[in-house]
Amino acid sequence: MSSVSVHLWLKKGIEKDHRFKRCIALGVDDCRLDGFRIFDKKDRFYYPMDLLEDDGVPEIFTDLIEKVSVRSVAATHGFRRSGKYSYLSAEGFVDNETNRTTIMVTGPNFSDAKELFFMIRRGKIFPTEDWDGEQVSSNLPPQKDKVFVRTIKSLKDAFGSAVENAKNKLEILRRRVRDLRT
């Protein structure tokens, strides 16, 4: 069994919006935005949604969303690889704990967060950072292990420099093409 929660986190200062109404009666804090009930969590307001809503985000919230979060906790272990995931503008992670799997996705809009969530659930995407890989252990003596680490670092530095150099050359070419067009 899995529970899924979706929150549209609203931009800070939403309580200053003329459509915002707050009523505290009998110890219950009821906040509404143009009739939609919104909730307060540590001075951050959110609107809960159903992940399967066909209508998408209610129009009133379109310009008020800071981010969208989708969280699922399933009482199964390891049905997806642990790690970080990303797709379009959304990012997320899967964490396989002892007897449950948590999927957490955030993004600046509902459609990207929903898309990444379902890609993870269906197994249609691999993690960008895999946490289930085998632990690398070194049987090298400490001196050789240090040399190995330095070699890896120098390779990363060289590769990073090559990528940066390629980016600079690409930008120069873009400018030349732009200049030729004008």
Secondary structure, DSSP 4 states (H G I P E B T S, - for coil): -EEEEEEEEEPTTGGGSTTEEEEEETTEEEEEETTEEEEEETTEEEEEE-TT-TT-S-GGGTTTEEEEEEEEEESSS-SS--EEEEETTEEEEEEE-SS-EEEEEEESSHHHHHHHHHHHHHT-S--SEESSSPPP---S-HHHHHHHHHHHHHHHHHHHHHHHHHHHHHHHHHHHHHHHH-
